[in-house]
Amino acid sequence: MYMFQIVHVQTITSALIDTFPRKLIKHKLLVTAATCAVGFLLGISCITQVMLVIIEGYIKHSQISTA
């Protein structure tokens, strides 16, 4: 299970560094840490009630926009 997570972090990190090589190649460790932090926060939001609040807000916003 953990190997898949490492592969995802490496893929995202490599894609970011390949997109902006001049700026990010010097900060590879920071990019990797930021990728892990964002993944952690997204994971926490998926297993708590926060995700339900976000989805409800999105639904309310989309209903207001279409009205």
Phi, psi and omega per residue, in radians:
M1 nan -0.734 -3.081
Y2 -1.240 -0.496 3.132
M3 -1.098 -0.641 3.133
F4 -1.150 -0.638 3.116
Q5 -1.182 -0.685 3.104
I6 -1.123 -0.702 3.127
V7 -1.123 -0.700 3.123
H8 -1.132 -0.740 3.127
V9 -1.119 -0.753 3.126
Q10 -1.129 -0.673 3.140
T11 -1.136 -0.814 -3.128
I12 -1.151 -0.758 3.130
T13 -1.078 -0.781 3.132
S14 -1.121 -0.697 3.127
A15 -1.116 -0.733 3.121
L16 -1.147 -0.766 -3.121
I17 -1.198 -0.640 3.093
D18 -1.187 -0.521 3.137
T19 -1.302 -0.719 -3.124
F20 -2.185 1.199 -3.012
P21 -1.184 -0.635 -3.078
R22 -1.164 -0.629 -3.068
K23 -1.539 -0.614 -2.951
L24 -1.773 -0.265 -3.077
I25 -1.091 -0.553 3.136
K26 -1.310 -0.368 -3.036
H27 -2.021 0.709 -3.071
K28 -1.067 -0.710 3.130
L29 -1.114 -0.730 3.116
L30 -1.142 -0.698 3.109
V31 -1.115 -0.726 3.118
T32 -1.123 -0.761 3.125
A33 -1.124 -0.710 3.119
A34 -1.150 -0.679 3.099
T35 -1.093 -0.754 3.106
C36 -1.126 -0.718 -3.129
A37 -1.134 -0.760 3.121
V38 -1.137 -0.735 3.092
G39 -1.086 -0.684 3.099
F40 -1.106 -0.813 -3.129
L41 -1.133 -0.688 3.085
L42 -1.148 -0.659 3.105
G43 -1.153 -0.742 3.112
I44 -1.095 -0.709 -3.121
S45 -1.178 -0.443 3.141
C46 -1.346 -0.421 -3.082
I47 -1.846 0.072 3.119
T48 -2.082 -3.129 3.141
Q49 -1.275 -0.206 -3.104
V50 -1.045 -0.686 -3.116
M51 -1.106 -0.656 3.102
L52 -1.121 -0.683 3.110
V53 -1.142 -0.725 3.121
I54 -1.111 -0.777 -3.138
I55 -1.132 -0.748 3.112
E56 -1.087 -0.714 3.094
G57 -1.122 -0.679 3.109
Y58 -1.140 -0.735 3.140
I59 -1.134 -0.779 3.130
K60 -1.102 -0.722 3.135
H61 -1.128 -0.722 -3.126
S62 -1.225 -0.535 3.094
Q63 -1.232 -0.650 3.123
I64 -1.211 -0.675 -3.098
S65 -1.175 -0.592 -3.097
T66 -1.505 -0.254 -3.084
A67 -1.343 nan nan
